[in-house]
Amino acid sequence: MAGQNQQQRNLTLDFFRGLALLIIFINHIPANELLFFTPSRYGLSDAAEIFVFLSGYAAAIAYGRSFRTAGLWLGSVRVFHRCAQIYGAHLFLFMLLAVICVLGNTVFGEPDYIHRLNIRYFFDDTQEALLGLVSLRYVPNYFDILPMYLVVMLWIPVVWGLSRIHLALALAFPVGVYTAMWQYGLELSADLHSDRPWFFNPFGWQLMFFTGFAFGSGWLKPPQHGPWLAAMCVSFVILVLPLGPEPALRPTEFLIQLHATLQPLLDKTHFGPLRLVHFLALAYLVTMFLRNREHWLQSRLAKAIIQMGQQSLPIFIVTMALSYVGGMMLDQFGHGVAVLAAVNLGGCVFLLLTGSGMAWLKSAPWERYGAHEALSATSSDRESGSFSSALAAWPGRLKHAPAMVLANVVAAVPLLMSEKTASAHHSLVAMRGTNGISAQDRVVDSKNEHPNIK
């Protein structure tokens, strides 16, 4: 990323965030065979490292500007505002997946999607589970990346404040927290009735985040491109292939034992240090390959992926929900080539279209065309006196017909939902009669007037 201007660097950042979201979508579809064709099966790091590193890099650009211009206090307010958005997104994602599981069980019956997502406890003991959910003490495995991200974000003002004292303190803080995690077993509980920890331990993953933050802030500089360093990175990436998640890459007993021995250094929950080394090696090779090739960002597909990366939080929510729905489709329609292609490619296309749609909404098109439409309306009003002018205006007005149809359909939804209530109301009126008093009411009134009547 060195040598690029700020705008271009942001586009590259957004592209790889969008690409990471597409990989996350494929990886999180239950029992998805295409998982074996994603990089996560053949390396120590995966899309999670990409997403967290780039989030830290983007945070340095966004919040570093706020800290420099508005000061530590107001910059911290902006960070905490983002933390509140992440917290709300986490709760919304859980509720959304719970609804999807209920709908899946209602429509398909089998398998039990609530049990598969391991949220049966939420339905069996809702009151206690809700308290655990809002306090982040109940964090099922499918939902723990946003809580990790939330906790790490809370430390940004601390790291930035330390950097104002001395840069070495800011760089030492994440290393110190990471070391303390290994030394003292720092973890956060994810279950109210067991010692299961968060799958993404924030005390470990903050090192990945603040590594990206340090590069984004300019505290760390990427090394110069050179053949020797590139050769070392390529050699490392190839040599650690047997240590990745794919068991087929460990055909000998020696490699199996080596993988077991080095497991603490590879652990995803605690972010084993070899994962960081592997990611940095890959990042160096990718930036070296893309040097002076910025034109590829101008393709239509690249622009669509960039738009996904620019809306990373809402797209992440859609991604996680869509992955689980994709798993339901595989359950019901099988794992044939056509179904796998429809679920995976269709889901990716849906995410790309969602990103484009969100970017379009964020551009506030109604404001851009507001002045033009107002001018056209004024002109039409002035000419509305003649019959020929009215006829000439009809083709332009017909273009609004699809929008009017959609608006009427949406407006009719509450009326359709109230049909049963309306029927019940008419039945009650019929039962009570024209005077509004039913026979049962008369009996009660008679008893009140003549308390001796039994």
N, C-alpha and C positions, 0 to 999 in steps of 0.2 A: 504494500500500500504506500510505500515511500515514493515520493516523486510525483504523486497525483495531487491535483488541486482538491479543495475541500468538497466541492460539489460532486466531482467524479468519485471521490473516495466514499461519499455517502451513497451514491448509486451502487457501487460495488458492495458496500455493507448491506444495503437493502436487498440486493440480489441474493446474496448467500443466506440471509435470514429467510427469505422466501423459499429458497431451495431447501434449507433445513426443515421448514414446515412441511414441504411435500414429502421429504423422507420420513418425518415423524408420522405423517398420515399413514404411509405404507407400513411402517414398523408397528403401529398400534392397532392395525386391523387384526383381530383374533384369528389365529390359525391361517395366516396369509402366507402362501408359498412364495410370493414375491419378496418376502423378507430376506430370503437367501440370496437375492441379487442386489441388495443394498450394501453400502460400505460398512454398516455396523457389524456385519458378520465376519469381516476380514481385516479388522484392525482393532487396536486397543481403545480408540476413541470413536465416537459416533456423532449423530446429529445433535445430541444433547450438548456436547462440548462446543459445537459450532454455534448453537443458539445462545448459550450462556456467555461465551467469549464475545460474540458480536453484540450482545446486550450490554455487556460492560463497556465495550468500545463506543457504542452509541450513547450510553449514559455519560461517558466522559465528554463527548461533544456537546450534548444537550445541556446537562446540568453544570458542566464546567463553565459554560458561557454564563449561566445564571449566577454561579458563585462569583465569577469575576466582575460582573456588571452590577449585581444587586447585593452582594455580600453573603456571608455565611448564613445569616439568619433567614433571609428571604429565599436564598437558594435551598436551604433545608426545607422550608415550607413547600416549595415545588416538589422536592423529592418525596415528602410525606404525602402530598396530594396524589402522586403517582402510586405510592404504596396503598393508599385507600382504594384506588382504582383496581389494583391487582387483587386486593382482598375481596372486593365486590365481585370481580371476575371469577375468583376461585369459588365463592359461594354459589354464584349463578351456574358455573359449570357443573358443580355437584348436583344441583337441583335439576338442571337440564338432563343430565345423564340418568338421574333417578326416574324422571318422567319417561325418557326413552326406554328404560328397562321395563317400566310398567306397561307401556304401549306394546313393547315386544312380547311380553308375556300374555297380554290380552289378545293380540292378533294371532300370534303363532303358537302359543301354549308351551311348546318345548323347543329348546331347552329353557331352563329357568335363568333368565338374563340377570335378574337381581342377584342370584347366587353366584353366577359367573363373575360379575363385577365385584363380588365380595362386599356388598352393602346391605345384606340381609339384616344386620344389626340395626341399621337405620330404620327399617320398617318394623322390626320387632320391639325396639325400645326407642321410639322416636324422640321423646323428651330428653332423655340422657344423651342420645346421639346428637341432637341439635346443639345442646350446650357444648359438647365436645367439638362439634364442627365449627362453631363460631369462635371458640377459644383455640382452635388449631391443635387440639389434643386428640382429635379423631380425624386422621388423614389416611384414607384408603390409598393403596399403591398407585392407582390410576390417576390420582389427583395431587401428587405431592411436588410437582415441579413449580407450580405457582407459589405455594407457601415458601419453598426454598428461595425463590426469586424475591419474594417479599422481605424475608429476613435479611438477605444480602443487601437489598436496596437500603435498608435502615442504617447500614454501616457507611454509606457513601459520605454523609456529612463528617463522620469521624475521620475517615481517610483524607478527605479534602482539608479538614482543619489541621490534621497532622502535617500535610504537605506545606501549609503556610508557615509552620515552624521549621521543618527541615524535610526535604524530599526523602531522605533515608528513613524517617519515621513512617511516612506514608507507605513506603515499600515494605517496611518491616512488619507493619501491622497485620496484613493478610498472612504473611509467612508465620508470624507468631501464633495467630489463631489456628492455622493449619497444624502447626507443630503441637499445640496444646490439645487439639482433637485426638491426635495419635497418642500423646503422652497420658492424657487423663480420661480418654474415652468419652469425649463430649458428644452427646446425641440429644435429639428431641423425640419424645414419645409420640407415636402415631396411633396408639390404641389405648382405650381407657381401662382395658382388662388384661393387658399383657405388656410385655416389655419390647414389643416390636417398634423399631425406630422408624423415622422418616426414611424413605428409600433414597432420596437425595439429601444427604446430610449437609445443611448449610455451612457448618464449620469447615467442611472440606471443599465444597463447591465454590465457596467465596474466593478461593485462590484462583480458580479459572476466571471468574467474573472480574476480579481486580487485576488480573494479568491483562485482560482486554482493556480495562479502564486505564491501566498504566500506559499501554500503547496508544490509546485514544487521546490521552492527555499529553503525550509527548515525553513522558517521564522515562519510558523505555524506547529505544530506537531499534527498528528491525536491522539485522545484519546486512551488510552489502552482499549483493549477488556474486557468487563465485563458484567455480566448478567443484572445488574440493568440498565445500560445505554442502553443495547439492548432492554430491556423491555420498557423503556421510548420511544425509537424510534419506536418500533412496535405500541405502544399505540397511539402515535401521528399520524402515517401514517393511522391508522384505523379511528381515531376520525375525521380526516379532509376529509374523503371520501365524505361526503355530500357537501363539499365546492368546489369540483372539477367541471370540465366543464359539466359532465353528469347530466342533470336535473332529470333523473329517480332516482338518489340517494337522492333527496330532496322531499320525499313524503308528508311532513307536511308543514303547513303554517309557523311554527316556523323556520324550516330549510331554507325555501325560504327567509324569512325576515333576518335571520342570514347571509345568503350568500350575500344578497344585502347590509347589513350593513358593512360587512367586505371586500367588493369589492376592495377598495383602497389597502388593504393589499395583495390581490390576483391578482392584475392587472398585466397582462403580458407585456403590453407596457412599463410600468415604473418599471417593475421587483419588484412587491410587496414583502415585507420582508418575508412573510410566505412562499413564493416560495423558498427562500434561505434555510429556516429552514427545509422545507420538503425535499429538495434535499440533504442536509447534513445528515439528518436522514436516507434516503435511501442509500446514499453512505457509511455510517457507517455499515449498515446492510449487504450490498453487500460485502464490504471488509472483514467483519467478517465471512461471509459464505464462501468466496473464500480462506480464510487463509489455507495454507498448501495443497491447491488443484491446484497447478500450472500446473500439468500434463495435465489438460483439454486444455491448450493452444496448445498442440501438435497434436490435432485432425485435420483432413483435412479441415473441415468446419471452425474451429477456425483460422487456418492459412490463409484461404481465406478471412475471415473477417478482420484479422490483416493487410493483404495486402491492403484492402480497406482503413483502417484507416491510413496507411502510405502514401497514396496518397489523403489525405482528400480534398484538394482544387479542383483538377480536377474531382474527384469522386463526389463532391458536385454539380458541374456544370452539370455533366451527370445525377445526381439524380433529380435535379429540372426539367431538360428538359424531362427526361423519365417520371416523374410524370404527366406532362401535356399531353404527348402523351398517357399515360395510361388512362387519363380521356377521351380523344378522342375515344379510343377503347371502353370504357364503353358506351359512347354516341351512337356509331354506332352499337354495337353488343349486347347491353343490359347488365343487371346486374345479369344474371343467375350465378349459382354456378360455372359452368365450365369457364365462361368468367372471373369472379372475380378471380378464381384460376390462370387462364392463365396470366392475367394482373399483379397480385401481385407477384405470385411465379416466373413467367417468368421475371418480372422486377428485382426481387431480384437476380435471377441467372445471369441475364445480368450484374448487378452491380458487382457481385462477379467475373465473368469472366473478366470484364473490369479492376478491381483492379489487378487481376493476370496478365493480359496482360500488364498493366502499370508497374508493378513490374518487369516483364520480360524485357521490353524495357529499364527500368532504369538500369538493370544489364549489359547492353551493351553486348549482347551475341556475336555480331560480333567481338568484341575484344577478347573474351575468346577463340573462335574457330579460330581466324585468324592465329595463329602460326601453328596449326594443319593442316589447309587447305593449307597453304603455303608449308609446308613440303610434303603433299600429292601431291600437284601440281608439285613440283620439281621432286619427284620420278616418277610421270607419264610422265613428259617431258623426263626424261632419258630413259624410257622404251618405248617411243612412236615409236621407230624405227621399232619394230616388229609387224607384223599383229596380232599374237596371243595375245600380250600384249594389243593391242587396243581393241580386242574383250573382253578380261577379264575386261577392265575398264568400259565397257558400263553399267553394272548393277549399279555401283556406281554413274555414271553420270545421270542415269534415275531418281534418287531421287530428282534431281533439276527440273524435268519437271513441277510439279505443280507450283513452284515459277516462272518458265519462262512463263507459261500460264498466271498467274496473272499479271506479269510485262507487258506482251504484251497487255492484256486487258486494264490495266491502261494507257499504252502508246497510245492506240487507241482512248481513250476518246476525246482528243483534235481534232483528225482527224474527228471523228463523229460529233463533234460540229461545225467544219468548213465546213461541207458539203453544208449547205445553202449558206454560203459566197462564196464557190467555184462556185456553180451554178450561183449565181448572177454575178460573175466575167466573166464566159463564156458567159452569156447572154449579158453582156456589150460589150465584144469583138465582138460577132456576130452582135450587133446593130451598133457598130462603123465601122465594116468592116475590111478588111485586112490592109488598110492603117492607121487604128487607128483614122479615122476622120469620125464622123457621119454626117448625112445630116443636122442636126441642127447646128453642128459646122461649116459646109460649109456656111450656111446662115449667121451665125454670122460673119464669116471671110469675106464673100462678102460685108456685110454691112460696115465692118471696112475698106475694100479696096475702096468701093464706098459709101461714107457717104450720097450721095444724094438719094440712092435707099431706098424706104420705103416699 
